[in-house]
Amino acid sequence: MFGIAWGIVSIVLMVAAGEGLRKGQEDQARNLGKDVMIVFHGRTSLQAGGTHAGRVVHWEAEDVPVVQSESPDCEYAIPELEQDTVRTHSNFNNAAFTVTGSYPQFGYIRSLDVGQGRFYDWDDMREERRVAFLGSDAAKQLFQGRNPVGDTVYLNAFPYTVIGVMAKKKQDSSYDGWDVNKVFVPFSAMRRDFPDKPPGTSSTFDQLLVTPKSVEQHEACKHEVRVALARMHRYEPADKEACPIWDTVQEAQAFKTMTDGMKYFLGAVGIVTLLLGGIGVMNVMMVAVRERTREIGVRKAIGAPSGTILRQFFLEALIIASLSGVIGLGVAFGFCALVNLLPMPDFFAGLLPSWTSGLVATGLLGTVAVGAALYPALMAASVDPIEALRYEAGG
């Protein structure tokens, strides 16, 4: 009985732990961005079109519409320009934050949820407005608990009106620092007030952020971006050194493959435990048949058919196995609920039991229960009444 209960608990808990780890990592990856690929500029490693290897490549503002139009599998392709030497202060405090400029879709792509106010929009872009969206920690440091929306923050003495503050965000990966410690401004204002540093020019930017239209299209999207950029900057599309890409979609898929393998392995361990529990139930019932041999003989001698004996022992074994399974499911789901009341690390979403794992465990339980009950019941039904009446328990 304990073996079957423990097998059910093992299956549910192991699958729940694997799902919690997968979900936690998925949430953390989403905090960096929604299926985003960060396209950095690099240095060529192959000769192409008469140019030598080792040439530095810089993305230009005119690259953006071309990449977007020549990449039908990509949903967005937007530039990002950053400066980490901008002196930042308010009327209450000063600090050093990274200032980053991009298009309005940046807030959606990079999961910058709005806590107060709003994110900058296309009107801000077209009119090159000096407006700023603050990371949550940046707002706290600059305004010390005051409401910053509508107030002014100074970036290298340029006055920017604060239009919004980011909601608190947990982030465990980054390519340029934590978002909570940044100031976000429209790309047009960023290019005018804080252009790219040499050897960059007023038209270059740091990286291109690209998202596919669907996860299934991300490889095609990545290839289209490589081909478009290679054509415009005269290098081979296969030259990955010229165009290094941080592909968070590929990373997420690799992690999902790993966690799925772990989940299946742990589930297999639980199934083996469940089968061993079923063998235990079978042994208990076989001992019961042996101990009740005279009872079986008496019942058959007074006319009890073999089918009745078969049903009796089958139902007894089935009840023991089923009761063990119900107890196991109750313990497993109850334990998951209790554990999930505790604070969890950012990378782990808790024990997440699914109805799928519960139903699979229940189906396996039914199979084990039938297997554990059938053989002892057949043994009991096949007992010869004359031999049974001669049998002495313990003899």
N, C-alpha and C positions, 0 to 999 in steps of 0.2 A: 504493500500500500504506500509506504513512504517512498519507495523507488519511483513509482509512477508519478506521485505528487511532485517529487523533486525534479523529475524529467520535464514536466510541464513548466515548473518554475524556471528551470534552466533555459528552455526554449524561449519563453516570453521575455525573460530578463536579458538574455544575451542579444536577442534581436532588438529589444528596446534600447540597450546601450549602444549598439551599432547605429541605430537610427538617430539617437540623440547626438552622437558624435558627428554624423553626416550633416544633420540639420544645423548644428552649431557652427560648423565650418562653412556651410552654405550661407548662413546669415552673416558671418564675418566677411566672406568674399563679397556679398552684396553691399556691405557697408563701404567697401572700396569703390565699387561701381557695378552697374547692372550689365553683365556680360560685356565688359569693356576690354578693348585691346589698346594699349598705349604704344604708339609708334614713335620711337626716338630717332633722331638723326645721328648718323655715325660717320665712319670713314670707310671708303671703298677698299675692298681687298682683292678685286679683280680688275683687269684692264678692260675697257669697253670704249668703243667709238673713238679710238685714238687718244683717250685720256689714260693717265697712269694710275696704278693702284696707290692707295694711301691718301687720296683726295678727300677733304672734309666736305660733307654734304650738309646743307642747311635747308630746312623747310621754309617756303615762302608763302605769303598770304594768298597769292594767286593759285597755289597748289590746292587749296581747300575746295573751291567749287569744281575743279577738274576731277579731283578724287571722288567727290560726291556723285558727279554725273557719270563717271566711268566705272562705278562700283555698284551695280544694281542689287547686289546681295547685302549691301550695307545700309543700315537705317540712318546712322549719323556719322559724319566725319567733321570734327570741329577742332580748331587750334587751341593751344594753351600757351600763354606767355607768363613767365614768373620772374620775380625779383625778390631776393632775400636780403637786400641791403637797404631797403626803404625805411627811413626813420618814421615811426608811427607814434602819434600822441593825440590825446583828447584834452579837454579842459581840466581833466582830473588826474590823468596819469600818462606815462609814456612807456613804450615797449618796442621790441623788435620782432616783427612778424613777417612771414612770407606773404607777398601780395601776388595774386594770380588773376589773370584776365582771360575770359573766354566768351563763348556764345551763351545765350540763355538756356540752351539744352544742357549745359554743363551741370546745372543743379540736379536735373533728373538723372543724367548718366552717372554722376558721382554720388548719388544718394545723399544730397544735402537737403535734408528735410527742414522746412521752415518752422522755427519755434515762435518767432515774433515777426510781424511785418510781412515782407515779401522778398523774393529773389528778383534780380534785375531782368528786364524784358527787352523786346526788340525796339521799343520806343527809346529806352535808355541807350541802346546800341546806336540807333540811327542818329540821335541827337548828341552822342558822345558825352552823355551826362556824367558828372562826377558823383556817382552814387556807390555805396559800398554795402556789402552783405558780410557780416562778421561771424566768424566761428564762435562757438559758445564760450570757450575759455578766453578768447581774445576780447570779447565783449565784457566778460567779467573783470578782466585785468584793466581794461581801458576806462570802464565806467563804474567799477566797484559797487555793483548791486543796483545801480540806477537803470532806468529804462533808456537804452541808447537810441531807439527808433526816433528819427527826426532830429537827432543831435548831429554834431559835426565831429568827424575824425580827420586829422591832418596827416597826409602821406607826403613826406618830403616838402612840407609846407603847403601842398595843394589841399584845399578844403573839400572833403567828400562828405556828402550827407548820408547818414546811416539809414538804409531803407528796410533792413531786416537782420535778424539774428538766427543762426542755425540752431536747431534742436540738438540736445545732447546726443553725442554719437560715440559708440564704441568701435574702435578700429585697431586691428592687429597687423595690418600690412599697409605699406605706402611706398610710393616712388619719389616723394619729395617732402615728407613731413606730415604731421597729423592735421587733419582738416579743422579741428577745433581751434587750432592756433594760426589760422590764416585770415586774410582779408580778401574778399572776392569782389572784383569790379568788372564792368563791361570791357570787352576786348578792344573796342574802339578807343575808350579812355585810357586803357593800359598802354596801347601802342603810342598814343600821343604823349602821355606823361612819363611813361617808364619803358622806352623802347628796349629792344634786345641789346645786350652788351656786345662789344667787339669780341671776336671777329664777325659777330652777327651784324645785321643792318636794321634799319627802321621797319623793314618789311618781313624780317624773319621772326620765327617763334620757336619755342622749346620742343614741344611734342604735339602730336596729332592724336586725338582720342576718337576711336572708331568703335561702333557697335554694329553687330550683324542684325538683320531683320528677324532671325530666329537662330537658336543654338545650332540647328542643323546646317545653317548657311554660313557658319563662322569661318570655316576653312576656305570656302569660295570667296567670302568677303576679304579675308586676309590676303589671298592671292591677288585679287583685283587691286587692292591698295598697293601691294608691292609692284605690280606691273605699271600702274599709273605713275607712281613716284619715280620708278626707274626710268620711264620714258621721259619725264620732264627734267630729270637731273642727270640723264645720260650715263647710267650705270646698268650693269646686268641685273635683271629681276631676281636672279638666284643669289645675288650678293647680300647675304643676311647681315654682314658687318656694316654695310652702308645703311641698312634699315632694320635695326634691332627692334623686335616687337615683344612686349610683355603681354602674353595671351592669358588672361585670367579665365577665359572659357575653357581652354585646354587644361589649365591647372585644376579647375573644378571637376572636369570630366575624369582626370587621372585620380583625383582624390575620391570621387564617387566609386570608381572601379575598385580602389583599395578598400574602402569601407564596405562595399557590397561583398567583396571576398571575405572580409573579416566577419561580416554578419552571417554569411552562409556557413563559414567554418564553425562559428560558435553555435549556430543552429544545429549543425550536424552533431556537435558534441552533445547537445541537449537531446537529440533524437536517439543517440546511442544510449544515453542514460535512461530514456523512456523505455527503450526496448529491454534493457536490463531489468528495469522495474517490472515489465510485463512478465519476464521469465520468473521473477520472484513471486508474482501472483500465481503463476502456473504451478510453481513448486508447492506453494501453500495449499492450493486446491488439490494437488495430487496427494499430499499428506492427508488432507481432509477425506479424500476418497478412501485411502488406505485405512484410516481410523474408523470410518463408518461402513466398512465392508459388510459386517453382520447386519447392520440396519438396511443396507441395500438388498442383501440376500432375503431378509424377512419380507420386505416390501414386494420384491419380485416373486417370492413364494406364494404370497396371498393374492397375486394377480396384477401387480403394478406393471404396466408395459414399459419397455425400454425407453420409449419417447418421453414418458413422464419423468423418469430418472434423469434423462439427458437434459430436459428443460430445467429441472430443479437445480442441478449443479451448474449448468450454463448461466442461469440467472444469478446464482450466488456469486460466481466469479465476475460476471458483468457488473453487478452492483458494487463489489469491492473496487474494481478498476475504475468505474465511473465516479464513484465517490472520491477516490484518490485524485482523479483529474479535476473535479469541481473544486476540491480543496486547493489543489495546486494553482488553478487559474485565479481563485480568490486571493490567495497569498501573493501571487505575482503582481496582479493589478493593484492590490492594496499597497504592496511595498513600493511600486512605482509612484503611486500617488503621494505616499509619505516622503519619499526621497525628493520629489519635485517641489515640495514645500521649502526645501533648503536652498540657500543661494548657490548658484552654479557658476563655474568659470565661464568666461566669454566664449570659449571654443566648444563648450558642451551644452546642449539645449536641455539636458535632463534625460531621464529614462522615459522613452516615448513608445509605450506598447501600442501596437496597431491591432485592429480587428482582424487583419489578415493573418498575423502571427497567431492570434488567439484561435482563429478558425482552423488554421493548419495544425496547431497543437491539438485541438479538439478532434479533428479528423484522424490524426495519428493515434490519439488516445482510443478512439473507437476501434481502429484496426488492431491495436495492441490488446484492447480489452477482449475483442472477439477471439484473437489468437490465444490469449491466456486462458480464456474460459472454455474453448472448444475441446481441446485435447483432454483435460481432466473430466469433462462431461462425457465424452465418448468412452473414456476408461470406465467411468461409473456405470454407464448404460450397458457395457459389454460384460459386466461381472456375471459369472455363472452362479445362480442362486444356491446350488448344492455346495459348491466350493466356498461361497461366501458364508454359509451357515456353519461350516467347519472352522472358519477363520477365528482366531483369537487375537484381539488387539494387542500389539506389543510382542506377538509370537513370531 
